[in-house]
């Protein structure tokens, strides 16, 4: 009887050990899988971004000639087997690459943004909320930290992702108030021409899977 009980206890212990090992392997497998599924996309040279503002003389537009950054998603965008979401996004814009046809306006803009001390504008994703998904288009509200002239503010705006046959198109826009970032709107001709405080930012990014 004692031998039977001892054998029974050994069987239970072995089974408990086997079950523990199985659980550990299952958790590890799922954990590794979650990271393996993360997909990285790089902003390519076909991307566009521009700023539109107002002044006491006329409206103006500045083009952004360089956009650097990566976006990571939980799985491949527009995959037929899963619904992807944004995991990470980091975008950098050199202030010197924000230009206008008018060289004086360009110079004043760079000076207002304190380009010498803060040469980069940066955006970092903090969270996102997918509002709708279909086989060719994804709408999302993006929340993140926007850093301009050394000041960081939380921003929120809508974006649309579209499957563009080999690349991903990301479009959207948002409004930035220069004074929120400690920037005095630039002036020209001894202050007779003054830029408005609000600048509207438009972007048409093009992403390639890395």
N, C-alpha and C positions, 0 to 999 in steps of 0.2 A: 504494500500500500504506500509506504514511504517512498519507494523507488518510483512508483507511478506518479506521485505528487511532484517529486523532484524533476522528473522528466517533463511533466506538464508545465512546471514553472520555467524550465529551460526553453521549452517550445515557445511560451509566451514572450520570454525575454528576447529570443531570437527574432520573433515576428515583430516585436516592438522596435527592435534595432533596424530591421529591414524596412519597416514603415517610415522610420525617421530618416533613413538614408534616401528613400524614395521621395519624401517630401522635400528634402534639401536639394536633391537633383532637379526636381520639378521647379522649385523656386528659382534656382540658379539658371535653369534653361529659359524660363520666362523673363528673368532679369536681363540675361544676355540678349535675348531676342528683342526686347524693347529697345536696347541700344543699337542692335544690328539694323533695326528698321528705320532708324533716323536717317533722313536723306538731306544732303547739303546742296544748295543751289547758289551759284555765284552770279552777281550782277555783271552783265557783259557790256561791251562798248556800244551796243545799239540803244542803250537806255537814254531817256531824256528827262530833264527836270528844268523847270523855269520858275521865276518869281514875277508876279505882276503887282505893281503898286500904283499909287496915285501921287500927284504933286499939285501945287498951286498953278503950275503951267500946263501940264498934260500928264496922261498916264504913261507909265514906263514898264519895260520888260527886261529882265536880266536872265540870261541863259546860264545853266550850270554845266560846265564843260567836262567835269570829271565826277563820277560817283563810284565809290568803292564800298563793297560790302558783300555779306553772305546772309542767306536765310536758311534756317534748318526747319524741317517738318517732321512730324512723328512717323510718317510713311510717305511714299511717293505720291505727289499731287496727282489727282485725277486717276488714281489707281481704281480699277473696277471692283476690287475686293475689300477696300477699306476707306474710311473717311478720315482724311488727314487733317492735322491742325498744326499751327505754327508752334515751334518749340523755342526758337531763338532767331533774332534778327539784329544785326549790327551794321549800320550804314554810316559812312564818313564822307563828308564833302569838304574839300579844301576851299577856304574862303576866297583865295586868290583865283579860283576857277569860276567864280561868279562874275560874269562880265556883261556889259552893255556896249552897243555900238559907239556910244558917247564915252570917250576915255575919261573925261572929267567926272561923269556920273559913276563910272566904275571905280575910279580912285576914291571918290567920296564914300561910296558904299563900303569899300575895304577898310577905310579909315573909321567909319562908323561902327563896323563890326570888330574893330580893334584887332585886325588881322595879324599885326606884328606880335602881339602877346598871345592871342588865341587863334591860331591859323586854321583850325578845323571846326566844323559843325558836326555833331554826332547824334545819332538816334540809336537807342537800345530798347528792344521790345521787353515789356514787363508782363503782358497778358493779351489774350485775344479771344474773341467770341464769334464763332461761325454762325451767320444768320441764315444762310441758304447754300445748298450744294446741288449741283447737277453735273452731268457727265462732262460738260465743257466750261463751266463757270462756277467760281466759289466767291461768295460775298462774306466779308468779315469786318468786325470792328476791332481796330488795333489800338492798343494802349501802350505807351512807352515813355521813356525819358528823352527829352530833346535838350541838348546842350549847345548853347550859342553864347559866344563871348564869355565863356567861363561860368555861365549861369544855367542850371538845369531845372527844367519844368516838366511836369506831367502833361502829356498831350493825348488826345484820342481822336481818331478819324476813321472813315470807312475806306476799304480797299476792295478791289475786284481782281481776282486771279482768273486768267483765261488760258486754256490750252491752245498753244499757238503752233502746233505741228513741229515739235522738236525743241521748242523753248516755251517758257511760261511768261505771259504778259501780266504785269501788275500795275494797275492804274488807280489814281485817287488824288485828292487835294485836301488842303487844310489851310487855315488862316493863322498867321503868327503876328502878334503885336510886338514891335521892336522894344517898346518901353518895358515889357514884361522881362526882358533879358538885359535891362540896364543900358539899352542902346538909344541914343538920341537920334531921331530920324534925320538923315543927311540933308544939308542945304547947299545951295549953289548961288553964285553971284551975290556975295555978301548978305546972304539970308533972304534975298528977294524971291527965291524959289525954294519951297520947302516940300519935302516928301511926306506923305501921309504915314501915320503910325502903323497901319495894318498892311501886311504883305500876304498875298495869297500864293501858296506854293502848290504847283502842279507837278505830278510825276507820271511817267510812263516807263516803268522799268522792264527790262528784258532779262530773264534768268535762264541759265543753263545748268543742268545737273552736273555735279562734279563726279 
